[in-house]
Amino acid sequence: MLLVLGRRVSLSFVKRVNPQDPVLFSKPILLNFRTNIFRVIHSSTVFASVTRSNYTDTMPERRPFVRLPTDVYPVNYGLSLKPDLIDFTFEGKLEAIVEVTLATNQIVMNCADIDIITASFVPEGAEEINATGFNYQNEDEKVTLSFPSALQKGSGTLKIDFVGELNDKMKGFYRSKYANPSGEIRYAAVTQFEATDARRAFPCWDEPAIKATFDISLIVPKDRVALSNMNVLDRKPYPEDDSLVEVKFATTPIMSTYLVAFVIGEYDFVEAQSSDGVTVRVYTPTGKAEQGKFALEVAVKTLPFYKDYFSVPYPLPKIDLIAIADFAAGAMENWGLVTYRETALLIDPRNSCSSSRQWVALVVGHELAHQWFGNLVTMEWWTHLWLNEGFASWIEYLCVDHCFPEYDIWTQFVSADYTRALDLDALDNSHPIEVNVGHPSEVDEIFDAISYSKGASVIRMLHNYIGDEDFRKGMHSYLLKFQHKNAATEDLWDCLEQASGKPIAQVMSSWTKQMGFPIIVVNQEQQGDDRILKISQKKFCASGPHEGEDCPNWMVPVSICTSEDPGCTKLKVLLDSPETTITINNVSPDQWVKINPGTVGFYRIQYSSAMLESLLPGVRDLTLLPVDRLGLQNDLFSLARAGMISTVEVLKLMEAFVNEPNYTVWSDLSCNLGVLSSLLSHTDYHEEIQEFIRDLFTPIGLKLGWECKQGEGHLDALLRGLVLGKLGKAGHKPTLEEARRRFKDHVEGKQILSADLRSPVYLTVLKHGDSATLETMLKLHKQADMQEEKNRIERVLGAISAPDLIQKVLTFALSEEVRPQDTVSVIGGVAGSSKHGRKAAWKFVKDNWEELHNRYQGGFLISRLIKLSVDGFAIDKMAAEVKSFFESHHAPAAERTVQQCCENILLNAAWLKRDADDIHQYLLQRKAPPV
């Protein structure tokens, strides 16, 4: 499943929002939205109720939990469902072939929000036995079926008739609202089962290791499309009602319940065959088939790429990709029927921006990777979720790099995933990659940037350590050995260890079983023609390096390059102790030495002053690779946040980027400046940092201009949107005037804005706009036919400055005009826009908590909402207020997020206290005339 954990760019949270739209948010202070993080400061000003122990020692209380008994297990589910798209209910019949392994007079299954009408068991070759009772354990989402006599060991058929509700919670079997081409409101019936919601559609053994085959039939209106994991075998009139048809699907391979899917609605499609003979279809809203062509092109390239990479063919005859109107995640990898948000699948050749195309390519790459890694071989339990998601979050980039080399996607990975994960994992309230999960309510909490982005980052590091050839060998062996079965993390390590001969399990367990990561401290001295490096590691924390006896160690693959060849690794070592000394031969005194070329190792670096000084010219003259210029700046920014260096040092470094040509480097810089801007909004010199931003971005803005030039490509379009949005938001007058002129022409239909310019223009005119601007924007929103355009507008509405208009935007967020999953982005946009917006958004969330919690209960969207609303505060007492509110308004799926947010607020406050005066002095002095 791909979360919309927003991107760590000038917007951000949940894997993912569209990556590069230069929207308003900037990372809320200290973090972007896609992470969760930061470490509580020890300070005399931190009051007793929010001391460090409150956040680190009182982790969410674990509920008692027992997995399902193993005395009865399913072999095949025969499932028939008949949804009512008017009354929003469904009827179901289950005939499951089961195996009784131990005589028992009861069967325990998962069941939630379902009423069982009748249940019976038919032993093979014997009389039917009716169940005498159904005992629902609602808290544990289980039902116990009791029988009057023991069911004997052997095969039999479990029959259950049941009814349920097509809910509006975007989980289980739910209804999704859409308008048909003539504007009439209709509903589709769709599914989202990961992690533990198949039990809301039919009683089942809803655990990933309890695999079975499925024979699915859907009884649906005859004018609707009905889809499931497999191809249609038969479609015939339903005898009891001539307005309905019964659609039977082929038997699935053996699979987990969370991967089952069915969709009933009105759709068009485009179709193609992959080179290896798989039928690929992309289903779109009616009348929008053209918008499925880009995703189809990506999917048709991607399936053969994965087949070759894994040396294992795609095992089903078809794969469907379908856009769902109301969808909480970014996408879901149901085997053979992948569901997507519209914005993660549909591309309009005329009205979609470059970042949307890139986003769709990544999401398609992610979900199709799961068809092998997750679906064919499935994690044994949710503890190993990270392996599914971390792997798919890594290989999606490999796939997009193969399909679209011009995207320079691996540099973008460092800004979008790697640095985000480092930020989150520096918190005391982070968690290890592998988390023991029990109760279903705990599963949603680990769909976060640790499972996805840290998971992807350590797999990238592992791939680099092993080498591509041995990595592929190990992957092939793993998929063959465990196909149609379940596996744990250690199983993959074993296969990779055998392929590479390296101590994979030993190295990787230090990264997956303990939380956090090291900071590598480097000193050097020259001895003749040799450079002697002293390298040590200690745990990096958001409030500074870990001090104390119990400091953990990691097995750290360390690579080293020199200025002689910045793109080539000169030496590789495995740092498996707290410190070591390394000699690099034939390095002259005038050459610089760089640790972690390519920014692949998952750690921060602190160079000695002399080493850092020698690297800085490589930023100005671009001899350092873009990914290393980015990594150097990001490390220093993180050290400043942690109080290990002054923030002023980072501002000085940022000024060295004035000649920077690379989009992703600018994107990361922009993100960190957004953090600083948000932090300084708590002071009375917020305008000075805006001036700094204007000065830094003006030269690149002038160079790029507003019009795209001949020979420009994808990255130029992304950079132009980023820079103009940054300048416009910071109040750069020529940018503001031009944005207003172009906006007026766009609204009047004289000159329609190109898709790549819409976000920066909308953001700029709103930030400096009035009630008329907001009204115009809301009108554009209402008229927009594409969800991408609606989302583009929704994400920037919060930029409006006047308090009464901010209130109007917040009210709009909960209106019928905004899809339920997008409300969070609107509120987040308000919270990330200004000091007043932050306060107003938090008050709005508190005032409307019941409605919001009811809408998103138990899902990751509630965590995202909380994070976006409060992460930007920088006053100690706000941590207490947030903590107190959630003590009386429980959100079990977001407990860790609340703790991380409180920690962040305290860190922000400490940072402000520590560096605010020095930052102010520097910003004043840089503009002072020379004496």
N, C-alpha and C positions, 0 to 999 in steps of 0.2 A: 504494500500500500504506500502511496506517495502522499505525505502530508503536505498541506500548504503551509510549511514552516517558513514562511516568508524568506526572502533572500537577504543576505547581508550586503545590501548595497544601499542606495539612498532610500530604500524602503526596507522592510523586513518583517517577517515572521513566518511561520510554519511551512515545513517542507511542502509546499512552497507557495508563495505568491510569485507572480511574474517577476523575474529577476531584475531586469535593468530599468524598468520604468522609473524615471527620476521622480518618484513620488515624494510626498511630503515627509514621510515619517522620519527619515534618518534613524539610525539605531537609537532607541531610547537609551538614555544615558547608560554607559558602560556596556551595553549589549545591544544586539539587534533582537528582533522579535523571534527569530527562529531558534534562539537558545533559551536558556532558563536561569541564570547563574549569579553568583559572586560572594565574596567571603567577608564575614562580619569583622568589623574593626574593633580592636581593644582600645577603648578610649574612655576617659573619665566621664564624658558626656553621654555615653550609652547607658540608658537606665536599665534597671534590673529586669524589667519585663521583656526586653529584647536583647539579652546578652547572647554571646555566641552559643552557649549551651542550649539555649531555647531553640536554636535552629539546627544544631548539628546532632545533639544527643536525643532529641525528641522527634525522630523521624516518624512519618505516619505510622500509627499503631497498626500492626499487621493483624488482619482479621483471621480467625481460625479457618482453615480451609482444608478439605479432603478431596482428592481427585476421585473420579467415578470408580466404583468397584469393577473388577475385571471378570466377574463370574458370568456375565453375559456381554457379548460384543456383536456389532453388526457386520454382516458380510455384504449385503446389498440393501439399499433403500429403494423401494418402489413408492414413488411419491407423486400424488395428484393434487394439484391446487386449483381452486376456482375463485379468483379475486372478483369482488364487486366494486367497480370503479365509481359507483354513485354513493353507496352507503359506507364505503371504505372498510369493508370487512373481507374476510376470505374463509372459505371452507377447505378443509384438507383431509385427505385419506393417505395413511401411511401403511404400507405392507412391507415390513423389513424382514429379510431373511437373517436370522441371528444364530449364533452358536452359544449354547449354554455350556460353560466349562466346569461348573460346580453346581450341584442341585441347589435350588433356591426357590423360595415362594414369593420373591419380589424382584422387580427390575427397576433400577435407578437410572434415570436419564436426565439430561438437561431440558428445561422447559421454562419459558418466561413469557408472560402476557398472552398465554394460550389457554383456552378451555378445552379439556378433553371431554368428549361426549361419551364414547365407548372405547374399551380396550379389551383385547383378548389375545391369547397365545395358542397357536396350533402346532403342537409337536409333530415332527415329520411322521406321517403314517398313523396319527392318533387323533383323538377327539379334541375339538376346540375347548379351551378353558377361558371363561370370562373373568376379567379382573373384578375383584370385589371392592376395591377402593383406590382412590388417587390421592396421595398425600403431597401437597405442594409445599416445598421449602422455598418460599419466595426470596428470602435473603440470599440463599445460595443458588437460586435459579435452577432448582432441581425438582423433579417429581418422582415419587416412589409409587409404582403400580404394584398392588398386592393381589395375590392369587390364593384361592382356597386350598390349593395343594402345591407341593413342591414341583417346580419345572425340572424335569430330569435332564441329565447331561446329554448333549446332542443338538442337532439342528431343529429349527422350528421357524414359524412365521409369527411376528408380532404385528397385530393389526390395531391401528388407532384411528378413530375419526375425531376430528378436532375443528375448532373455529378460532380465528384470531382477528386482530385489527390491522388494517393498513394504516400504520401510525404516521405522524408528521414529524418524527424525531430524526429522520435521516439515518436510521439504523434498523437492522432486521429486514422485514418485508414491509416497505413503506410507500407512501404516495408522493409523487413529485408533480408539482403544478407547472403547467406550461400554457401558452396561448397558441392556438393553431393559426395558419396563415390568415384566416379571416378575423382573427382577434378574439375568438371564443375561448374561454378558459376551460381547459381539460386537465385530466390527471392521468399520469402513467403509474403503473405499479412496478417498483424496482427493488433491488436488494443491496444491502451492505452488511456482510456477515463478519468480517474481521474486526475485532478479535473474537468476540464471544456472543454473536448475535444471530447465528443460524437458529438457535433455540427459540427465537421470537417468530420464526416462520414455520417450524415443525419440531416436534419432540425428537431429540437426537442425542447421540453421544458426541457432544460438542467440544472435543479436545483434539488438538492437531495430530496426536499419535494414533487416534482411533479411526483408521482409514477404512473406507468401504467403496463399493461402486454405487452409482446412482442411475435409476431409470426414472426420468422425470416426464410428467404429462401436465400440460397447462390447459385449462378450459377458459377460453377468452372470447370477447366479442369478435365476430368474424372480420370486422374492418380494422382490427389492430394487428400489429406485428408482435409475435411472441418469440423470444429468444432464450436459450439456455446455454450451458457449457458446450453441449455437443450439437451436431447437425440434426435437422428435422428428419425423422423417419416417416411420419404420417401426419396428415392434417385432414380431419374429416368432420362433418357436421355432428354436433352434440345432440343425441336423440331427445333429450328432455327440453331443449330450447333451440329453435331454429335460428336465433340471432347469435348463437355461440358456435365455436368450433373447438374440437379437442386436438391439441398439438402434442405429438409424442416425439421425444428426442432419443437419439442413440444412447446406449449404455456408456457411461463415463469410464475412464480408467479408475483404478483404486486411488482415492483422494481424500483429503481432509474436508470436514464440513465447512470450514471458513472460506473455502474456495468455490463453493456452490453458488450459482447465480441464476436469476431469471428476471427478464424485463418484458413488460407488456405495455405497448404504447403506439404512437404514430411516428414513424421514422422513414426517411429516405436513406439510400446508401450508395456508396461507390465501391467497386470491387476490382481486385486484381489477383493474379497468381504470383506467389514468390517463385524464385528460380528453382526451389526445391519442391514445388508442386503443392504448396499449402494455399488454400483459398483464404484471402484476406478481405474483409469488408470493414468499412468505416460507416457507422450509422450516425446520421445527423438529424436535427429537427427537420420536419417536412419543408421542402422548398430550399434547403440549404446544402444539398448534396455537394455542390462545388467546394464548400468549406471543409469537406473531408479529404480533399485530394492531397494536401501536403502531408497529413498524418499517414495516409495510405502509402505515399511514396516512401516515407521514413520506415514504416512497418515492413514494406516489401524488401527494403535494403537490410533491415535489422535482423529479420529471422535467419537468412543465410549467414549473416555475420556471426551470430551466436552459434549456429549449427557448426560452423567451421572452428570457432574459438573453443567450443567445448568438445568437439568431435562426437556430438550426440545429436541426432535429428529431433526436430520438434515432433512430439508424439501424437498430436491430434490432427484430424483432417482439415480443420478450419480454425480461424481465429477471428473474432469480431471485436471491434473497438467501438464503443458507443458513448455518445455525449448525453449526460443526464442533467436535467435542469437544476434540481435541488440535490446537492451532493456535498457532504461535509469534508471529505478528504480531497486531495488533488486527483487521485485515481486509485483503482483497486484491481489487482492482478488476477481476478477470478479466471480459472483455467479455461481458455477458449472463448471467454466473454469478458473482456476487460472494460470496466466502467470508468468514465472520466467526468470531471467538471467540463462544461462546455469550453471554458477558457483554456483547458489543458489539451484540447483535441482539435478545435475548429480554427481554421485560418482563412480569412477573407483576403484574397490576393490584393484587393485595393485598400482595405481598411484595417489590416493587422500590422502591428509594428514589428520591427526586427526582433525585439526581445521576446515577443510572443511566439514567433517562429522557433526561436532557440528553445524556449520553454517547452513547447509542444514536442520538439525533437528529444529533449532530455526525458520528458515524462513517458513518451512512447518507449524510449530505450530502457527506462527503469522497469516499466511493467512487463515488457517482453522478456527481460532478463529473468524475471521471477517465474516465467513459464518453465524454466529449467531449475533455477535456484530458488526453491520455495515450494513450487508446485510438484515437480517431478521428485525432488528430494526436499522433504519438509522438516522443519525443526521439530525435535521431540517434544518440547514444551516451550512456553513463552519466554523462559529464561534465555533461550537462544535466539530470540527475535532479532537481536542485533545482527546476527549472521545473515539472515534474510535481507534485512533492510540496509545494513552497512555495505554488503556485497553489491546489491542492486544500485545503491547510491554511488558506488565507485565505478561499476562497469557501464553505467549509463553514459559516463563521460568518455570512456574508451570507445563506446559505440558511436557517439556523436562526433568524436574526433575522426573516426573512420568515415562517417557519412559526410561530414562538413568540416574538413580540415581548416577552412578559412575562419572558423569561429574562435581559434586559439583557446579551446575550451578548458585545457588543463590549467592555464593561468587563471581562468575564471574559477576553477574548482578551489584554488587556494583562498580566494576572497569569499566565495559563496559557502564553502563547507569547512575547510581546514581551520581558518581563523575563527569562524563561528564556534566550532567545537572547542578550540583552545579557550575562548572566552568563557564558555559555559563550564568547562571542566576545571577551571581555576577556582570555582566556588567551593566553599565548605559543604554546600548543599547540592553538589553534583552527586553522581552515583557511578559505580563501576559500569563498564559496558555490559557485563553479565550481571543481571539482577535476579535473585530468586523471586519468582512471581507465584502467588497462590491464588487468592480470591480474584474473580473477574474484575472487580473495581480497581485492582492494582495494575492491570495490563495496560490500560490507556495511558497511565503515567509514563510508561517507558517508550511510548511513541514520541521520542523527543530528539533533540540534536545530538545526544550522546549515542543513541542507537543508530541514527542515520549518519550524521556528519563525522562524529569521532570514529564510528564503525568504518565508514568509507575511508577516512584518513589513515587508520592503522592498516587497513587492507592495502591501500596505496603504498604505504611504507614497506609492508611485507612483500608486495609484488616487486618493488625496487630491490629489496634485500635478496630475494630468491632469483630474480631474473625471469623474463617472460616465458622462456621455453619450459623451464622446470615448473613454473607456476601453472601453465596450461596442462602439462602432463599430470600434475597433482589434481587439478580440477576435473580432468577427464576421468581419472581413476575414482575420485570421490563420487561423481555423478553415476558412473557405471555400478559402483559397489552398492550405493544406497538408493538407486532409482525405484520409485513407487514405495519407498520406505521413509523412515524418519532418522534423523541424525542429530548429534550434538556437536558443539564447537570442536571438541577434542577429536572427533572423527575427521574433520577437515584438516586439522593440524597433522594427524597421522599420515594422511595421504600426501600432503605437501612435504612432510619430512622425508618420506620414502622417495619422493621424486627429486628432492634437492640435496639430500644428505646433510641438511643443516638442522640445528636444534630448534625447530619451529615452535614446538609446544612450550619449551622453556622460555624462549624469547616472548612469545605472544601472550602467555598467561600473565606476564608482568604488566601487559597493557590492557587485558580484558577483565582481570579479576580484582584489580585495585583501581580506585578512582584517581583521577588527576594525571599529571605528567611532570617531567622534570624541566628545570631550567638548567641549561648547560653553560657553565661559567668558563670562559676561555682567557688564558694569558699566554704570552709568547716571549721568546728571546731568540736572538740570532746567534748561532755559533758557526763561524766560518761561512760555508755555503749551505748550512742546514738551518731549518727553522724548528725550534723546540716548542711544542704546544703543551701547556698544562691544562687539562680539561677535568672539570668536576661536575657532578650532578647533585641537585637537591630538588625537592618538590616545590613547584611554583604555585603560589596561592595569590588570589586576587588582591589580598592585602599585604603582599610581600612574600619573600621566600620563607619556606617552612623552617622554623628553628626548633631544635629539640632532639632528643635521643632517638625517638622512634621514627626517624625519617625513612620513608620507603625508598627502594631503589628500583630502577628499571633496567632491562637489557636493551640498550639503545644502539641501533645501527647508526653510526656517525660517518658521514662522507665529508671530504674536504677537497676544495679546489683552490687554485691560485689565479692571479691576474694573467699568468702566462696563457691559460686557456680556461676562461670562466665557465664554459659550457661542458667541461670535461672533468670528471672526478679523478683526482690525483691519488687519493688514498681512501680506503674504507676500513673502519675498525668497528668492533662490537664492544661498546662500553658496558661491562657487566659488573663494575665496582664503583664505589663512590667517586674515585678519581683515578686518573692515569696520566702518563706523559707520552707524547707521540713525537717522533722525529720525522720531519719531511725533508728529504734530501733535495739538493740542487734548487734552493729557493733563494734568490738574491735579496739583499736588504730592501731594495726598492719595490719588491713585489708584495701585493696584499694577499692575505690568506682568508678564505671564506669557509665557514662551517655550514653544512646543510645546503649545498647547491641544489637548486630546483625546489627548495622549501618542501622537502618530502618527509623528513623525520618529524615526528609529532612532539615537538618541544619548542620552548623559547630559548633564545641565546642572549647571554650578556657578555659582550666583548670588553676587554680592557680598553681604556681610553685611547691608547695608541693604535690598537687594532681597528677600533671604530673610526678613528680619524683617517686611517689609510683607506677605508672603504668608501667614505663619503664622496670623493671625486668620481667614483664609479657610478654614483647616482646622477651627478651632474652631466658627466660625459657619456652616460648610457652604456659604459663597458660592462657593468653588472647586468645580467639578464633581467627582463621585466619581472619575472616571478621572484627574483632575489631582491630587486629594488622594493617590491611590494612587501616581501617578508621582513626585510630590515626595518622598514618604516612601521610595520604592524607590531613587530617585537618591541620597538622602542616606545610606541604608544602604550602598549600593555604594561611595560615596566613603569611608565609614568603614572598610569592608573593605579598601579600597585604601590606607588610611593617609593620606588627604588631609584628613580631619577626625576628630575624636574620636568614638568610639562613644557616649560619654556624651551628645553633642549629639543623636544619633539617639534615645536612650532618652528624652531630654526631649521631643523632638518626638512620640514615640509616646504620651506621656501626654496630649498635646493631642487624641488621637483618642477620648477617653472618651465623647463624645456621638455618635460615628460610627454611622449607621444602615445603611450599605451593606454587603451581604454580601461583595462582591469586595474592597473596601478592607480589611475585617477578615481576609479570607482571605490577602491579601498580607502584612499585618502579622503574622498568625499564623505564616506561613511564615518570615519573617525572624526572628521571636522563636524559632522552632524552631532556626534556624541558630545563634543566640546561645546558646540552651540547650545545644545539642550542643557548641559550643565551650567553654562554661564547665563542661561535665561533666569536663573535664580539670583542673579546679581543686577546691579544697575548699569553695567557696561556691556550689555548684550550687543549693542550696536558696534562696539569695537571689533568683536570677533566677526561680525558681518562684513566689516571693512576689510579685515584680513582675508576672508573668503573671496571677496570681490577682487582684491589685488592678486591673489594667487591664481584665480580662474580666468581673469580678463585676457591675458595673452593667448591662452589656448582657445578661448571663446572667439577672439578676433581672427585667429588663424583659421578656425573651422568655418566661421560665418553661419548663415541660416540655410543656405542652399547646398544640396549635395553636389559634389563636383565629379567630373568624369573620372573613372578609375577608382572611385571610392567603393568600399564594400561594407559588409555587415558591421564590423567593429567601428568604422567611422560613424555609421548611423547611431550606434549605441553611445559613442563618445559625445556626439553633438547633442543628443537628448539629455545626457547627464550634465554636461557643462552649462547648457542654456538653462536647464532647470535650477541648477545650483546658483547661477548668477541672478536669475529672475527672483528666486526666493530670497536671496541676500539683498535685493533692492538695487541691483545695478541698473542705473537709469536708462541707458540705451537699450538694454535687453527688455526692460519693462515696457518702454515705448513701442518697440517693435512687436513685442508679444501682444500688446493691446491692439495694435493696428491689424495684425494678422488674425487675431481672434474676431475682431469686428467683421473683417472680410469673410471669415469662415461662417459666422452666424448668419450673415446676410446672403450667403451662397455665392459670393463673388469669386472667392478663391478658397477651395476646401483645403484645410491643413493636411499635410501628409501625416500618415499614422505615427511616424516616428517623432513628429513635433507636437503632437497633441498633449501628451502628459506635461512637458515643460511649459507649454503655453497656458494650459488650463491652470496649472499650479501657480504660475506667475500672476495671472490676472486675478485669481481668487485671493492670493496672499495680500495683494494690494487693492482689493476690490471692495464693492459696497453691496447693498441689498439687490440692486439691479443686476450686478454680476452674478450673484448667487441664483437669482431667479432665472437668468438666461441659462446658467449651467444646469439647473434642475429641469428646465425645458428640454435641453439637449439630451439629458438622461432619459426623459420620458419618450423622446422621439427615437432614441437609439434602438436599432433592431438587433444589434450584436451584443452579446453578453460581455465581450472584451471591452467594448466602448463604455457600457454601463459601469463595469468595474473600474475602468480607467478614471471615470468621473468620480465614482464613489470614494476612491482612495485619496483624492485630493480635496474633496469638499471641506475637510477639516481645516484647511489652510486659511479660511476666512477669519478675519481678526476680530470683528465687533462681537461683544458678548451675546447680544440678542440673536445674532445670526448663527453663532456657534450653537446656541440652544436649538435653533431651527434645524440645523444639520443633525443634531443628536436625535431630535424627534423623528426626522426623516429616516434615520437608521433603523427604527423599529416599525416603519410604515410598510404597507403592502408593496410599495414600489421597489423595495430592496429584498432580494432573496435571503432566506434565513441564514445561509452560510456566509453571506457578505456583510451582514450587520456588523460583524466583528471588525472588518476592515474600516468601516465608516467611523466607528467609535475610536478605533486605534488611530485613525488619521487625525481626529480632533485632539486626542491625548498627546500625539507626537508633534503638534504644530506650534504650541506656545505654552507659556506658563499658565495663562488663563484657561487654555484648552485642556490642559492636563487636569486642573482642578474641576472644571465643568464635566469632563468625561468621567472622572472618578465618582463625582456626586451622582451623575446620571446612572452609572452602573449600580451604585448602592440603592438609589431610589427605585430602580427597575429590576432589582436582583431576582425577584421571584419569577418574573416573566423570562428573563435571560437564562436563569438556571434551569427552568422547566424546558426551555427550548433546546439547550445544549447538554443537559444533564448526562454525566457519565462519559462524555466524549472529550476529545482533545481541544475542541473549540472553546470550551469553558476555560481551559488553561491559557489558551492564546488570548482570550478576552481579558483575563486578569492581568496577564503579563503586559499587554499593550496599555492597559489603563493605568497601571501604577509604577511600572519599572523606571519611569523618568523622574520620580520625586527625588529630592536631595536634602530632605530635612529629617533629622532623627525622629521627631515625633510622628512623622507619617508612617514610619515602620511600625510603631506601636498601634496606630490607628488601623492600618491594614490587617495586622495580626489580630487585633481585637474584633474587627468586623467578621473575619472568617472563622473566628472561634464561635461566634453566634450564628453564622450563616455557613453551614458546612458544605464543602464541595470536595467530596472524597477523592474524585479523580484529579484534583488540582492541589492536593496538600503540599506536595514537594514544590510546585510552582509558587505557591504562596510563600513558602519558606525562602525560596531563591529570591523572590521579589523583595522581601523584607531585608534580606542580606544585601541586595543591590542598593536599596535606598540608603542603608547605613554606609555602604562603601562610597556612594555618590557624595553623601554629606561629608565624610572624612576627606575625600579628594578635594572638594570645594574648600573646606577649611584649610587644608594643607597648602594648596597651590593658587588659590584665587588671587591673592594680592600680587604674587610674582607674575602671573599671567597678565593681570591688569597693567602692571608697570611695563612689561615688555611690549604690550600692544600700544601703549601711549608713547613709549620711547622710540619705537620703530618709525613713528610718524613725526617725531620731533625734528625740527630743522637742526642741521649740524651746527655746533657752537663754533 
